[in-house]
Amino acid sequence: MAEFSTNEQLLRSDVTLEECKKIEKVLRKNNISYFEKWKFHTGIFKFVSSGKNSKCDIYIHADSMEKAKQALGITKK
């Protein structure tokens, strides 16, 4: 699993704005802190595309990872 820093782990990658809002709602309801790192378009594409096409990565503190996965219904494969 990719790590952002020593205490943060990647929960979901390339999440759309709509998915991000849903995940944020579940995490806040379960009192789980998180960090969003947005990927905005640069160069010529920033004029062609809207902000709705931006994607984000959601990071969770390592101690809360299992709680977050259970709250979101993510299972290990």
Residue pairs with C-beta under 8 A, 6 or more apart in sequence:
1 9
1 10
2 9
2 10
2 13
3 9
3 10
4 10
4 35
4 37
4 59
7 61
7 62
7 63
8 35
8 59
8 60
8 61
8 62
9 59
9 60
9 61
9 62
9 65
10 57
10 58
10 59
11 23
11 34
11 58
11 59
11 60
11 65
11 68
11 69
11 72
11 74
12 19
12 23
12 57
12 58
13 57
14 39
14 55
14 56
14 57
15 23
15 55
15 56
15 57
15 58
16 55
17 51
17 52
17 54
20 36
20 56
20 58
23 34
23 58
23 72
24 34
24 36
26 71
26 72
27 33
27 34
27 60
27 68
27 71
27 72
29 71
30 67
30 68
30 71
32 60
32 64
32 67
32 68
32 71
33 60
33 61
33 64
34 58
34 59
34 60
34 68
35 58
35 59
35 60
36 56
36 57
36 58
36 59
37 56
37 57
37 59
38 54
38 55
38 56
39 54
39 55
39 56
39 57
40 46
40 51
40 54
41 48
41 49
41 53
41 54
60 68
68 74
69 75
